Amino acid sequence: MRMVLDETGIESHVARIHADGYTVVEDAIEPELVTKLRDTIRRVERERGVQPLGTGMEGRATLRMYNLLAKDPAFQAMPVHPNVLGVVDRMLDPGCLLSGMTSIDIGPGEHEQPMHGDDGVMSHHLRRPHAPMMVTSMWALTDFTSANGGTRFVPGSHGWPATPASRNRPIDVEVRSLEMAAGSVMIFHGSLWHGGGANTTSDDWRLGVNVQYCPGFVRQQQNPYLGIPPEVAAGFSDRLLALLGYPLYLGVMGHVDGRSPGEVVFGERMAEVAYRDVERQTGDRAAGTAGVDDPTRLDAADGA
């Protein structure tokens, strides 16, 4: 596999996201995995007869597929890839969730996607700029160019008080087109203004996969509990199941009558009891006394 980012590399990419709103991890993905994913997506598109969805955001000459984990085992390698997840964990925390996975195959003749931020729903409720409520990774499975629909983005816009839809938004902004080779990954703050580019070529399809993450307490964009059959999810690694939200978050959030969703679905493999197990792990028998900076603090107690 490709060289895994070390601590220095991770910190460098995190620092750039904080400063500019994005970073590009070049040559991040093994060539054989890039080929496998590209071939799998094109095969599944044919098998399912995928057609453009015909909306301004989803495109009229673009083939999109959501909920990729339910469609082929090849996609399981993507959310847990260390050259991506290492950066995401640092931007959010190790309890973060996979919010969604979408393949985006931009065809010739496609127009520019409207500029937006992936955390637009959160920005309705939070004063911008704010901590990342979503971190997005865009995987290039073919070369991205300014001509074939390479993502358009506005550097630094994650730090602005306005969204692209705000009345007081700046008009004269620097818009760049993302150009990166297949196997590279752009990772960006969910508040970054961006949108798919126009494909002005005659025969060059631009294939990328959008893999999005959110904090463990945020509702996911694509619902994995209903979208991925339990018999399919049973074959996932524990880390991938954690990204889907089957364990409890901070030992409390998401429980079903005190049990983790993973225990409800998979039994003993993911058995976990709210409050009790996190207290046992930390040795803190008095719920709610963990320090402010302790990630296992229990102040999210129901009714407290």
Backbone as a ProteinNet text record, in pm:
[ID]
protein_1_A
[PRIMARY]
MRMVLDETGIESHVARIHADGYTVVEDAIEPELVTKLRDTIRRVERERGVQPLGTGMEGRATLRMYNLLAKDPAFQAMPVHPNVLGVVDRMLDPGCLLSGMTSIDIGPGEHEQPMHGDDGVMSHHLRRPHAPMMVTSMWALTDFTSANGGTRFVPGSHGWPATPASRNRPIDVEVRSLEMAAGSVMIFHGSLWHGGGANTTSDDWRLGVNVQYCPGFVRQQQNPYLGIPPEVAAGFSDRLLALLGYPLYLGVMGHVDGRSPGEVVFGERMAEVAYRDVERQTGDRAAGTAGVDDPTRLDAADGA
[TERTIARY]
83.7	0	87.4	26.1	98.6	151.2	251	304.7	196.2	181.2	80.6	133.9	49.3	88.6	135.1	247.4	291.4	233.5	268.4	212.1	243.8	365.2	403.1	319.2	298	216.5	71.9	16.7	-120.9	-135.1	-43.8	-51.1	-38.8	44.2	59.7	-70	-138.5	-264.4	-374.4	-377.3	-477.7	-456.5	-331	-300.4	-345	-327.3	-368.2	-520.8	-592	-738.6	-783.9	-724.9	-762.7	-735.4	-625.7	-587.5	-663.5	-672.3	-726.6	-861.6	-901.1	-1028.3	-1017	-899.6	-883.9	-737.4	-714.4	-581.2	-594.7	-488.7	-486.3	-376.4	-416	-319	-288.9	-175.4	-140.2	-91.5	-124	-74.6	-108.9	-230.3	-268.6	-315.2	-371.2	-440.8	-364.1	-356.3	-287	-347.8	-263.4	-315.4	-411.4	-382.4	-471.5	-608.4	-613.7	-742.8	-817.5	-746.9	-810	-874.8	-801.4	-855.2	-974.8	-964.9	-1074.1	-1201.1	-1185.8	-1302	-1362.8	-1278.7	-1328.3	-1404.3	-1346.6	-1412.6	-1541.9	-1541.8	-1662.2	-1774.6	-1744.4	-1848.7	-1906.6	-1822.6	-1872.2	-1956	-1916.1	-1994.7	-2131	-2130.5	-2257.4	-2348.3	-2290.7	-2372.1	-2444.1	-2372.6	-2434.8	-2540.1	-2506.7	-2598.8	-2728.2	-2718	-2835.3	-2901.5	-2846	-2904	-2910.2	-2803.6	-2802.2	-2815.1	-2903	-2926.9	-2911.7	-2883.8	-2878.2	-3007.2	-2993.1	-3108.4	-3182.7	-3121.7	-3194.5	-3227.1	-3147.3	-3165.7	-3041.9	-3056.8	-2945.2	-2825.5	-2850.5	-2741.2	-2684.1	-2770.2	-2724.1	-2679.9	-2718.5	-2670	-2764.3	-2751.8	-2833.1	-2751.9	-2620.4	-2533.4	-2433.3	-2476.5	-2391.9	-2458.5	-2381.9	-2432.5	-2391	-2489.7	-2463.4	-2518.7	-2445.2	-2494.7	-2466.1	-2568.7	-2555.7	-2540	-2513.8	-2516	-2427.8	-2303.8	-2216.8	-2184.8	-2178.9	-2142	-2240.3	-2363.1	-2462.8	-2454.5	-2369.3	-2370.6	-2256.7	-2144.1	-2034.5	-1930.4	-1871.2	-1770	-1646.9	-1619.7	-1500	-1497	-1614.7	-1621	-1584.1	-1572.8	-1541.9	-1403.9	-1314.9	-1179	-1172.9	-1274	-1263.4	-1276.2	-1381.5	-1396	-1284.5	-1219.7	-1118.6	-976.4	-959.9	-824.8	-741.9	-624.1	-547.9	-501.3	-479.7	-433.9	-545.7	-668.1	-781.5	-832.7	-859.7	-919.6	-826.6	-694.9	-601.9	-619.2	-643.4	-665.9	-804.5	-904.7	-1041.7	-1053.7	-995.2	-999.4	-944.5	-840.5	-780.1	-868.3	-938.9	-1028.8	-1154.7	-1205	-1326.8	-1284.7	-1299.5	-1245.2	-1261.6	-1195.7	-1203.7	-1343.7	-1436.3	-1574.4	-1661.2	-1598.3	-1676.5	-1750.9	-1847.7	-1931.2	-1910.4	-1936.6	-1943.9	-2080.9	-2084.1	-2211.7	-2269.5	-2183.9	-2234.9	-2123	-2155.6	-2062.4	-2137.7	-2087.4	-2156.2	-2055.2	-2080.4	-1998.4	-2057.3	-1969.2	-2010.7	-1934.7	-2003.5	-1944	-1993.5	-1914.8	-1957.2	-1929.7	-2036.4	-2025	-2009.5	-1965.3	-1952.9	-2084.2	-2073.9	-2191.5	-2253	-2201.6	-2257.2	-2222.2	-2317.3	-2297	-2239.5	-2194.3	-2142.1	-2249.9	-2211.8	-2301.1	-2306.1	-2421.5	-2427.7	-2327.9	-2266.3	-2170.8	-2245.1	-2184.6	-2249.5	-2144	-2186.2	-2105.1	-2173.8	-2098.3	-2160	-2228.5	-2195.6	-2258.3	-2366.2	-2429	-2529.9	-2642.6	-2684.7	-2791.7	-2746.3	-2623	-2571.8	-2554.4	-2514	-2489.6	-2617.2	-2732.5	-2858.9	-2874.3	-2803.4	-2822.3	-2699.5	-2584.7	-2460.6	-2405.3	-2351.6	-2290	-2157.3	-2143.3	-2018.1	-1917.8	-1788	-1732.6	-1744.8	-1749.6	-1764.2	-1675.1	-1661.4	-1583.7	-1644.2	-1565.8	-1619.5	-1730.1	-1846	-1957.1	-1963.1	-1878.1	-1862.3	-1723.6	-1660.4	-1534.9	-1555.2	-1523.8	-1548.2	-1416.1	-1410.5	-1296.4	-1348.5	-1283	-1317.2	-1205.3	-1236.5	-1139.1	-1141.3	-1025.5	-1015.7	-988.4	-1085.3	-1065.9	-1030.5	-1044.7	-986	-918.4	-838.1	-775.6	-882.4	-867.1	-953.9	-883.7	-954.6	-901.4	-1005.9	-962.8	-1057.4	-1157.3	-1120.2	-1208.6	-1311.4	-1277	-1369.8	-1457.3	-1458.7	-1548.2	-1478.7	-1347.3	-1277	-1347.1	-1357.2	-1431.7	-1387.8	-1483.2	-1457.9	-1466.7	-1377.3	-1380.7	-1322.5	-1355.5	-1311.6	-1223.6	-1092.8	-1002.2	-1035	-1032.5	-1054.6	-1199.4	-1292	-1433.5	-1493.7	-1428.3	-1477.2	-1472.2	-1390.9	-1377.7	-1464.6	-1549	-1634.5	-1765.6	-1826.3	-1955.3	-2071	-2049.7	-2158.1	-2146.7	-2261.7	-2267.9	-2291.2	-2279.3	-2306.4	-2449.4	-2540.4	-2680.2	-2713.2	-2617.2	-2642.1	-2662.3	-2748.9	-2770.8	-2645.9	-2568.3	-2449.4	-2322.9	-2338.3	-2221.5	-2134.1	-2002.6	-1914.9	-1937.4	-1930.8	-1957.8	-1828.6	-1729.6	-1603.9	-1509.5	-1515.4	-1435.5	-1342.9	-1236.2	-1141.8	-1191.1	-1228.4	-1274.7	-1164.9	-1123	-1022	-1086	-1024.4	-1064.9	-964.4	-1015.6	-930	-874.4	-744.1	-678.5	-588.7	-618.5	-537.4	-546.7	-441	-433.1	-515.3	-556.8	-626	-539.8	-603.8	-532.1	-506.6	-534.6	-523.1	-657.6	-653.8	-775.5	-772.8	-879.2	-897.6	-978.8	-930.6	-1003	-1033	-1160.9	-1194	-1297.8	-1291.3	-1385.6	-1524	-1627.2	-1762	-1816.9	-1757.1	-1804.9	-1743.6	-1646	-1579.6	-1678	-1681.3	-1764.8	-1705.5	-1790	-1741.4	-1858.1	-1826.3	-1927.3	-1859.1	-1926.6	-1872.6	-1855.5	-1750.7	-1725.3	-1802.8	-1803.2	-1863	-1768.9	-1826.9	-1747.2	-1762.1	-1659.7	-1664.3	-1597.3	-1559	-1495	-1600.2	-1554.5	-1646.7	-1660.7	-1562.4	-1568.3	-1497.7	-1467.4	-1389.2	-1480.3	-1511.3	-1593.5	-1504.4	-1545.4	-1470	-1534.3	-1464.7	-1521.6	-1454.4	-1533.5	-1486.2	-1584.8	-1539.5	-1627.3	-1616.9	-1731.3	-1743.1	-1765.9	-1669	-1680.5	-1683.7	-1798.1	-1819.7	-1826.5	-1775.1	-1774.8	-1835.3	-1892.5	-1947.8	-1916.7	-1926.5	-1907.7	-2008.9	-1975.8	-2059.8	-2198	-2222.1	-2353.6	-2439.7	-2389.2	-2460.8	-2533.3	-2653	-2728.5	-2659.5	-2647.7	-2580.5	-2669.1	-2603.9	-2678.4	-2743.3	-2671.3	-2723	-2741.3	-2862.2	-2898.4	-2844.4	-2743.4	-2685.8	-2765.7	-2846.2	-2917.8	-3025	-3093.1	-3194.7	-3138.1	-3032.9	-2979.3	-2891.4	-2826.8	-2735.6	-2795.3	-2833.6	-2892.4	-2800.1	-2854	-2770.5	-2678.9	-2725.9	-2642.5	-2522.1	-2535	-2421.6	-2327.7	-2384.5	-2304.2	-2229.3	-2281.4	-2216.6	-2076.5	-2049.9	-1918.7	-1821.6	-1863.9	-1776.8	-1682.1	-1568.9	-1476.3	-1538.1	-1485.2	-1536	-1517.6	-1405.1	-1381.2	-1482.3	-1517.5	-1617.2	-1754.8	-1788.1	-1915.3	-1919.3	-1804.5	-1799.2	-1825.6	-1772	-1796.7	-1943	-2013.8	-2155.9	-2243.9	-2187.8	-2262.8	-2318.9	-2265.8	-2318.1	-2273.9	-2153.9	-2122.3	-2188.4	-2184.3	-2230.3	-2125.9	-2170.2	-2077.4	-2055.1	-1929.2	-1890.1	-1961	-1992.8	-2052.2	-2197	-2258.2	-2393	-2485.1	-2439.1	-2528	-2565.2	-2695.9	-2745.5	-2792.5	-2810	-2843.7	-2988.9	-3013	-3146.2	-3176.9	-3259.8	-3286.9	-3157.2	-3059.2	-2933.7	-2829	-2864.6	-2769.3	-2727	-2609.4	-2563	-2641.7	-2657.8	-2720.2	-2647.7	-2513.7	-2438.4	-2477.6	-2505.2	-2549.2	-2686.9	-2775.3	-2910.4	-2906.6	-2816.6	-2812.1	-2720.1	-2602.4	-2499.8	-2472.9	-2541.8	-2526.3	-2395.9	-2336.3	-2220.6	-2101.3	-2091.7	-1977.9	-1960.3	-2071.2	-2063.3	-2141.1	-2143.4	-2218	-2160.8	-2248.8	-2206.7	-2328.2	-2309.3	-2418	-2388.8	-2485.8	-2468.6	-2433.3	-2345	-2300.3	-2215.5	-2268.4	-2199.7	-2061.5	-2054.1	-1927.1	-1824.6	-1869.6	-1773.8	-1722.4	-1807.2	-1760.5	-1657.3	-1683	-1589.6	-1455.1	-1459.7	-1337.6	-1253	-1317.7	-1243.8	-1218.6	-1287	-1273.3	-1347.1	-1431.2	-1505.6	-1644.2	-1662	-1788.2	-1895	-1856.6	-1954.1	-1984.5	-2093.2	-2126.1	-2134.6	-2072.6	-2078.6	-1961.8	-1865.9	-1754.7	-1630.5	-1637.4	-1520.3	-1489.4	-1360.8	-1317.8	-1372.9	-1371.2	-1425.9	-1356.8	-1227.3	-1152.6	-1147.1	-1217.1	-1217.2	-1318	-1277.8	-1370.5	-1474.4	-1461.2	-1561.4	-1656.3	-1659.8	-1747.4	-1892.1	-1972	-2106.5	-2214.7	-2186.5	-2286.1	-2395.4	-2398.4	-2507.6	-2618.3	-2619.7	-2717.3	-2858.7	-2945.6	-3084.7	-3149.4	-3208.6	-3283.4	-3198.3	-3064.9	-2979.5	-2974.3
-118.9	0	124.1	239.3	364.5	392.3	477.2	513.2	581	536.4	592.8	722.2	822.9	950	930.6	990.9	988.2	1108.8	1122	1229.9	1367	1382.6	1511.3	1541.6	1440.6	1459.9	1492.4	1420.5	1446.6	1588.8	1628.7	1762.4	1870.1	1845.5	1942.3	1960.3	1849.7	1859.1	1922.4	1889	1948.8	2099.4	2141.6	2285	2357.1	2294.5	2360.7	2371.2	2268.7	2277.7	2391.4	2402.9	2511.4	2647.5	2658.6	2787.5	2818.2	2720.9	2745.7	2680.7	2590.2	2521.7	2389.6	2358.8	2234.6	2193.3	2069.2	2020.8	1912.8	1883.7	1775.6	1678.3	1553.4	1447	1381.8	1416.2	1364.8	1220.9	1142.9	1006	928.6	949.8	894.1	749.3	711	583.1	489.1	363.9	263.9	254.9	249.9	243.5	127	12.5	-102.5	-78.6	-5.4	26.8	128.7	226.2	324	252.7	162	87.6	3.2	-63.9	-148.9	-67.8	46.7	130.1	188	235.6	292.5	186.9	67.7	-37.9	-82.6	-87.7	-129.3	-29.8	98.5	200.2	194.2	184	181.6	55.2	-56.5	-179.9	-165.9	-115	-101.3	0.3	107.3	202.3	131.7	45	-27.1	-124.7	-200.8	-302.4	-241.1	-124.6	-61	38.8	55.2	149.3	291.2	334	465.9	574.8	671.1	784.3	914.2	1025.4	1154.3	1179.8	1241.2	1265.1	1392.7	1478.8	1589.4	1705.4	1727.4	1846	1934.5	2059	2150.4	2105.1	2050.6	2007.3	1873.2	1782.7	1647.6	1633.5	1729	1730.1	1668.8	1715.7	1666	1585.3	1580.1	1494.9	1423.7	1399.5	1338.5	1212.8	1105.5	981.5	976.3	968.8	964.7	837.1	783.2	671.4	700.2	686.9	704.3	567.9	570.6	449	339.5	372.8	280.5	152.7	159.2	40.8	-74	-42.9	-147.1	-205.1	-146.6	-184.4	-276.4	-275.1	-365.8	-364.8	-481.7	-488	-401.9	-368.3	-290	-156.6	-101.4	32.3	35.4	-82.4	-85.3	-28.1	-30.2	20	171.1	240.1	384.8	459.5	439.8	523.2	505.2	388.4	359.1	375.2	428.4	440	532.4	487.2	565.1	700.6	716.5	846	949.4	905.9	997.7	1004.4	888.1	884.9	943.4	930.9	990.7	1140.7	1207	1351.4	1383.9	1305.9	1331.4	1315.8	1208.8	1188.6	1309.4	1369.5	1484.7	1609.5	1622.2	1736.6	1724.4	1603.8	1579.5	1512.8	1382.4	1302.9	1156.5	1063.5	922.2	862.7	933.6	887.8	940.5	998.1	1055.6	947.7	991.4	901.2	923	818.5	830.8	888.6	1008.5	1073	1027.9	992.4	947	918.2	839.1	807.9	816.2	897.7	920.5	919.6	837.9	844.7	951.5	1030.8	1144.5	1135.8	1093.9	1069.8	1180	1286.6	1405.5	1385.5	1390.3	1365.6	1491.8	1476.3	1590.1	1666.9	1798.3	1882.9	1924.3	1871.8	1909.8	2054.6	2123.9	2262.6	2268	2385.4	2403.4	2375.4	2306.7	2286.8	2415.7	2450.7	2570.1	2562	2673.6	2680.8	2656.7	2579.7	2546.2	2502	2485.4	2421.6	2292.9	2189	2061.4	2064.2	2162.1	2171.7	2279.2	2301.9	2407.9	2394.4	2269.9	2249.3	2297.1	2266.3	2308.1	2459.6	2519.4	2663.9	2745.4	2680.4	2748.7	2771.4	2692.5	2694.8	2740.9	2745.6	2782.8	2911.1	2996.7	3119.2	3084.6	3124.7	3102.8	3213.4	3180.2	3046.1	2960.3	2830.4	2738.8	2616.2	2538.9	2415.4	2325.4	2238.4	2155.3	2061.9	2075.4	1985.2	1878.6	1891.8	1792	1808.5	1697.6	1697.7	1607.2	1659.3	1586.4	1548	1426.4	1384.9	1354.2	1411.5	1385.8	1303.9	1179.8	1088	1101.7	1123.3	1127.1	986.1	929.4	798	809.8	930.8	968.3	1103	1147.2	1278.5	1387.4	1481.2	1599.2	1713.2	1778.2	1895.2	2005.3	2125.4	2237	2217.5	2138	2118.4	2008	1906	1792.4	1794.9	1905.8	1916.1	1913.4	1938.4	1945.8	2040.2	1999.5	2074.8	2221.7	2312.2	2454.9	2485	2569.4	2599.5	2737.8	2792.2	2926.1	2913.2	2922.9	2907.6	3007.2	2958.9	3044.3	3072.2	3029.6	3063.5	2993.5	2888.9	2821.4	2914.8	3020.6	3114	3236.7	3241.9	3358.8	3345.7	3457.7	3451.1	3418.6	3427.8	3408.6	3274.2	3219.7	3103.7	3154.6	3068.2	3112.8	3162.6	3123.6	3166	3289.7	3339.9	3454.5	3582.3	3668.9	3796.9	3883.7	3871	3955	3884.8	3783.2	3709.5	3798.2	3779.2	3852.7	3804.6	3896.6	3863.2	3837.4	3920.2	3909.9	3818.4	3686.8	3589.9	3514.8	3461.1	3382.3	3238.7	3195.5	3058.8	2981.5	2872.9	2787.9	2658.3	2596.9	2465.2	2361.8	2257.3	2153	2066.6	2061.2	1972.8	1878.2	1750.1	1650.7	1518.8	1439.7	1312.9	1205.8	1106.8	991.6	932.5	902.2	852.2	958.1	1084.9	1193.7	1216.7	1278.8	1304.3	1447.1	1521.2	1652	1632.8	1687.7	1681.8	1824.6	1854.3	1993	2008.3	2123.6	2166.4	2179.2	2132.7	2133	2269.9	2376.9	2511.5	2570.2	2502.4	2555.5	2567.3	2684.8	2702.3	2618.1	2539	2456.4	2408.6	2349.4	2290.9	2219.1	2120.9	2051.5	2147.5	2124	2211.5	2169.2	2256.1	2223.3	2130.5	2034.8	1946.4	1992.6	2058.1	2115.9	2025.9	1905.2	1813.1	1740.2	1668.2	1592.8	1447.5	1394.8	1251.4	1213	1307.1	1280.1	1285	1168.7	1161.6	1175.2	1262.5	1286.4	1211.3	1110	1024.6	1050.3	1089.2	1105.5	1042.8	1018.3	968.3	1062.7	1109.8	1200.8	1116.5	1115.8	1041.8	1145.2	1156.6	1262.5	1206	1283	1244.5	1357.9	1323.2	1423.3	1381.8	1475.2	1436.9	1331	1257.6	1146.5	1183.5	1309.7	1351.4	1412.6	1416.8	1479.6	1374.2	1407.3	1314.2	1296.2	1170.2	1141.9	1179	1215.1	1252.5	1131.1	1019.7	896.5	795	741.9	656	514.4	473.1	340.6	227.2	257.4	151	88.1	172	122.1	99.4	175.3	166.5	46.3	-5.4	-118.8	-238.8	-344.2	-461.2	-517.4	-561.6	-613.8	-727.5	-811	-922.4	-874	-757.4	-697.4	-631.5	-555.1	-485.6	-583.6	-703	-801.9	-837	-818.5	-847.4	-732.4	-617.7	-501.4	-516.5	-448.7	-445.1	-366.5	-387.1	-313	-162.8	-121.2	23.2	82.3	9.4	59.3	65.2	-34.9	-31.4	86.6	117.6	233.6	361.7	371.3	490.2	502.1	390.1	393.6	423.2	418.8	458.1	343.4	222.5	110.1	110.7	157.9	174.7	301.7	318.4	441.6	550.5	674.7	787.5	841.3	846.8	888	805.2	680.1	588.5	617.5	711.6	756.8	771.1	842.6	885	769.1	760	664.4	532.3	522.7	392.2	351.5	220.9	161.1	89.2	151	95.9	63.4	152.4	136.2	53.7	-7.6	-89.4	-17.4	-50.9	8.6	-47.9	29.5	-26	-151.2	-154.2	-271	-396.4	-384.2	-501.5	-545.9	-451.1	-485.8	-564.9	-524	-586.6	-707.6	-697.4	-800.6	-880.5	-849.6	-927.3	-901.9	-1007.1	-996	-929.4	-938.8	-878.7	-731.3	-658.2	-515.6	-478	-568	-543.1	-423.1	-332.7	-210.6	-153.2	-115.4	-59.8	86.9	172.8	316.5	345.7	441	488.4	384.4	265	165.3	132	105.4	61.3	174	295.6	404.9	435.8	419.2	437	331.3	209.8	101.7	127.6	178.3	202.4	313.1	413.8	528.8	519.1	425.9	416.4	527.3	600.3	711	660.4	626.4	569.1	674.1	798.2	904.1	971.2	929.2	982.1	1132.9	1193.3	1337.6	1410.2	1337.1	1406	1411.5	1357.9	1364.1	1509.1	1537	1673.3	1725	1856.4	1920.3	1872	1843.7	1802.3	1651.9	1578.3	1433.4	1388.9	1314.9	1273.7	1175.7	1121.4	1028	1092.4	1224.1	1293	1251.1	1249.2	1193.1	1298.3	1424.3	1527.6	1530.7	1429.5	1419.6	1330.1	1302.4	1209.5	1252	1150.1	1179.2	1252.1	1367.5	1440	1521.2	1512.8	1584.5	1732.3
0	0	0	-24.3	-21.9	119.2	129	260.2	343.6	466.6	555.7	616	623	681.8	825.8	860.6	998.9	1072.6	1200.1	1281.5	1222.8	1174.2	1116	992.4	909.4	789.6	823	920	961.6	1014.3	1102.2	1160.3	1053.7	951.9	844	766.7	736.7	662.6	748.6	876.4	966.2	975	986.7	995.4	868.9	753.9	630.7	622.1	667.1	666.9	757.8	876	966.7	902.5	829.2	771.1	642.4	551.8	418.3	392.8	481	462.9	390.5	337	260.8	257.7	219.3	187.9	81.6	11.8	-86.5	-47	-23.3	3.7	-130.8	-186.1	-318.1	-308.9	-412.6	-420.9	-293.7	-241.7	-112.1	-119.9	-234.3	-246.4	-339.3	-301.2	-380	-519.8	-625.8	-763	-785.6	-724.9	-744.5	-681.2	-569.6	-508.7	-593.7	-647.8	-736.9	-855.4	-917.5	-1032.2	-992	-877.9	-831.7	-806.3	-740.5	-710.5	-838	-927	-1052.6	-1133.3	-1145.7	-1222.4	-1155.8	-1022.9	-949.6	-970.8	-959.5	-976.7	-1117.5	-1216.3	-1353.9	-1379.2	-1319.3	-1333.5	-1265.3	-1143.2	-1070.9	-1139.8	-1195.2	-1272.1	-1386.3	-1457.2	-1569.5	-1519.2	-1415.5	-1365.6	-1313.6	-1253.4	-1193.9	-1288.3	-1405.7	-1501.3	-1447.5	-1381.4	-1318	-1423.4	-1396.5	-1484.8	-1406.1	-1473.8	-1403.3	-1326.4	-1208	-1121.1	-1156	-1236.3	-1295.2	-1204.6	-1100.3	-1017.8	-1030.1	-986.2	-995.6	-914	-795.5	-709.4	-753.5	-800.3	-833	-978.7	-1062.2	-1198.7	-1300	-1422.9	-1533.9	-1634.4	-1613.4	-1695.2	-1603.7	-1481.3	-1379.4	-1326.4	-1312.9	-1254.4	-1108.2	-1020	-875.6	-815.7	-720.3	-640.4	-493.4	-411.2	-268	-199.5	-68	14.3	-44.7	-75.7	-149.1	-72	60.5	137.3	117.1	81.1	57.9	-82.6	-167.3	-308.9	-349.9	-278.1	-312.6	-200.1	-170.4	-64.5	-91.6	-216.5	-248.5	-175.7	-145.4	-86.1	61.3	125.2	267.5	298.9	200.9	224.6	233.7	186.3	173.8	306.3	384.9	505.6	607.4	608	710.4	657.7	537.2	482.1	571.1	615.9	714.8	664.7	535.1	484.1	479.2	503	512	655.2	713.3	847.2	952.2	932.2	1027.4	1038.6	925.7	924.9	980.4	939.4	984	1135	1189.2	1334.4	1409.1	1355	1420	1406.8	1296.4	1276.7	1362.4	1379.9	1457.9	1588.8	1597.2	1706.7	1667.4	1738.9	1699.5	1710.5	1773.8	1780.5	1668.4	1565.5	1455.5	1378.6	1300	1221.5	1072.9	996	851.3	818.5	761	732.1	598.4	503.3	375	277	175.4	67.7	-64.1	-156.3	-282.9	-397.1	-497.1	-618.4	-709.8	-769.8	-852.3	-984.5	-1089	-1220.4	-1314.4	-1327	-1402	-1550.3	-1630.2	-1772.9	-1854.8	-1979.3	-2070.3	-2082.3	-2082.2	-2094	-1962.6	-1851.7	-1721	-1688.9	-1623.6	-1584.1	-1442.3	-1404.1	-1269.3	-1165.7	-1059.7	-946.6	-865.3	-809.6	-725.4	-609.8	-579.4	-469.2	-337.6	-249.1	-122.3	-21.8	102.7	205.8	246.5	277	311.8	447.8	530.3	662.8	664.3	549.4	540	640.5	667.6	765.9	903	940.7	1070.5	1076.7	964.2	963.3	978.9	965	995.9	1146	1225.3	1370.2	1447.4	1381.4	1448.2	1387.9	1472.3	1422.7	1356.2	1231	1158.4	1190.5	1184.5	1163.6	1289	1269.7	1381.7	1361	1465.6	1458	1351.3	1289.7	1181.5	1228.6	1168.7	1191.5	1082.6	984.6	880.8	820.8	791.6	717.2	596.8	479.7	355.1	291	240.8	158.7	18.7	-82	-220.8	-283.9	-315.3	-374.6	-526	-585.8	-731.8	-783.7	-856.7	-917.6	-1065.5	-1119.8	-1247.8	-1224.6	-1317.7	-1302.8	-1298.4	-1206.1	-1198.8	-1272.8	-1365.1	-1434.4	-1433.4	-1465.1	-1470.5	-1584.2	-1686.2	-1801.3	-1779.7	-1699.3	-1688.9	-1564.4	-1492.4	-1376.7	-1243.1	-1240.8	-1113.6	-1017.5	-892.7	-792	-786.5	-787.9	-769.2	-620	-569.3	-426.7	-401.6	-284.8	-246.2	-122.7	-137.9	-23.1	88.7	211.9	327.6	361.5	276	297.6	418.2	468.6	589.5	710.2	700.9	811.6	799.9	699.2	679.7	756.3	794.5	863	769.5	638.9	541.3	470.5	433.3	345	203.1	101.6	-35.2	-55.6	34.8	22.9	106	183.1	270.4	189	238.7	171.1	173.3	279.2	293.8	245.5	162.2	114.2	26.6	31.8	-60.3	-203.2	-297.1	-437.5	-513.9	-493	-565.5	-488.1	-515.3	-440.9	-536.3	-480.9	-559.8	-569.3	-689.1	-711.6	-783.8	-724	-786	-835.7	-935.4	-983.4	-935	-874.1	-819.9	-933	-941.1	-1036.1	-957.2	-964.4	-894	-968.7	-954.5	-1026.3	-955.2	-1031.7	-973.3	-862.3	-748.6	-632.3	-527.3	-560.9	-464.2	-396.7	-279.1	-202.6	-149.8	-175.8	-114.7	13.7	124.6	251.7	292.5	324	353	462.9	526.4	630.3	567	638.2	582.3	549.4	603.5	575.2	447.9	388.8	269.6	154.5	91.3	-27.1	-139.9	-205.3	-314.7	-399.4	-511.6	-599.1	-714.1	-768.4	-884	-1001.1	-1081.3	-1195.4	-1318.9	-1418	-1547.8	-1623.5	-1694.7	-1779	-1923.2	-1972.3	-2107.1	-2210.3	-2170	-2263.7	-2346.2	-2446.8	-2531.8	-2488.7	-2412.5	-2381.4	-2251.8	-2165.6	-2044.6	-1922.3	-1865.2	-1745.2	-1621.8	-1528.8	-1406.3	-1291.3	-1242.9	-1138.4	-1004.4	-906.5	-770.5	-673.2	-553.1	-446.8	-328.3	-283.9	-171.6	-45.4	45.1	171.2	283.5	350.8	449.2	590.5	684.2	825.2	907.9	1023.2	1114.4	1257.3	1354.1	1494.8	1535.8	1641.1	1681.6	1728.9	1761.3	1810.7	1700.3	1577.5	1467	1384.4	1338.7	1255	1120.3	1077	950.5	831.4	720.2	600.5	535.4	531	473.7	585.9	600.9	714.1	693.6	773.5	751.7	813.4	915.6	984.8	895.4	818.5	726.2	586.4	552.4	417	392.3	497.7	483.1	555.9	485.2	551.4	657.9	772.5	880.8	837.2	745.6	701.4	620.3	558.1	488.2	589.6	681.7	782.2	872.4	891.1	977.4	928.2	800.4	745	752.6	807.1	817.5	936.1	929.1	1042.5	1158	1277.5	1393.5	1375.3	1314.7	1294.9	1199.6	1094.4	1001.1	1067.2	1148.1	1220.6	1317.9	1376.7	1466.5	1388.2	1266.9	1184.8	1144.7	1142.8	1109.1	1230.1	1351.4	1470.1	1551.2	1534.8	1612.2	1758.2	1792.8	1935.2	1989.4	2120.1	2181.4	2162	2155.3	2147.6	2287.4	2330.2	2465.7	2572.6	2537.7	2633.4	2667.3	2595	2632	2510.6	2409.7	2302.1	2209.8	2180.1	2081.8	2138.3	2269.8	2326	2300.6	2304.1	2289.2	2419.9	2504.4	2636.7	2710.4	2697.2	2768.3	2696.6	2584.9	2510.2	2382.6	2333.6	2208.6	2091.4	1982.9	1862.1	1813.4	1831.4	1787.9	1862.3	1991.4	2067.7	2023.5	1997.9	1952.7	1822.5	1730.5	1598.6	1595.5	1659.1	1644.5	1771.3	1879.2	2001.2	2073.1	2125.3	2214	2147.6	2015.5	1945.1	1980	1996.7	2023	2148.9	2246.1	2369.3	2443.8	2483.3	2552	2624.9	2750.6	2831.3	2860.8	2836	2857.1	3002.3	3021.3	3152.1	3226.4	3241.6	3323.6	3268.6	3137.8	3080.7	3075.7	3047.4	3043.4	3183.1	3285.4	3422.8	3459.1	3414.7	3443.2	3375.2	3251.8	3176.1	3238.7	3293.6	3346.7	3496.4	3562.6	3706.7	3779	3703.9	3763.1	3801.7	3926.1	3971.8	3998.5	4003.3	4028.5	3895.4	3833	3701.4	3704.1	3602.1	3590.2	3651.6	3711.9	3776.4	3690.3	3567.1	3478.7	3445	3418.4	3389.5	3259	3243.7	3124.9	2998.7	3006.3	2888.4	2872.9	2958.1	2950.6	2846.1	2740.7	2636.5	2683.3	2804.4	2853.6	2953.8	2956.2	3051	3029	3134.3	3128.3	3145.9	3110	3134.7	3030	2940.3	2843.2	2894.8	3024.2	3080.7	3049.6	3019.4	2987.3	3105.5	3079.8	3179.9	3274.4	3262.9	3357.2	3322
[MASK]
++++++++++++++++++++++++++++++++++++++++++++++++++++++++++++++++++++++++++++++++++++++++++++++++++++++++++++++++++++++++++++++++++++++++++++++++++++++++++++++++++++++++++++++++++++++++++++++++++++++++++++++++++++++++++++++++++++++++++++++++++++++++++++++++++++++++++++++++++++++++++++++++++++++++++++++++

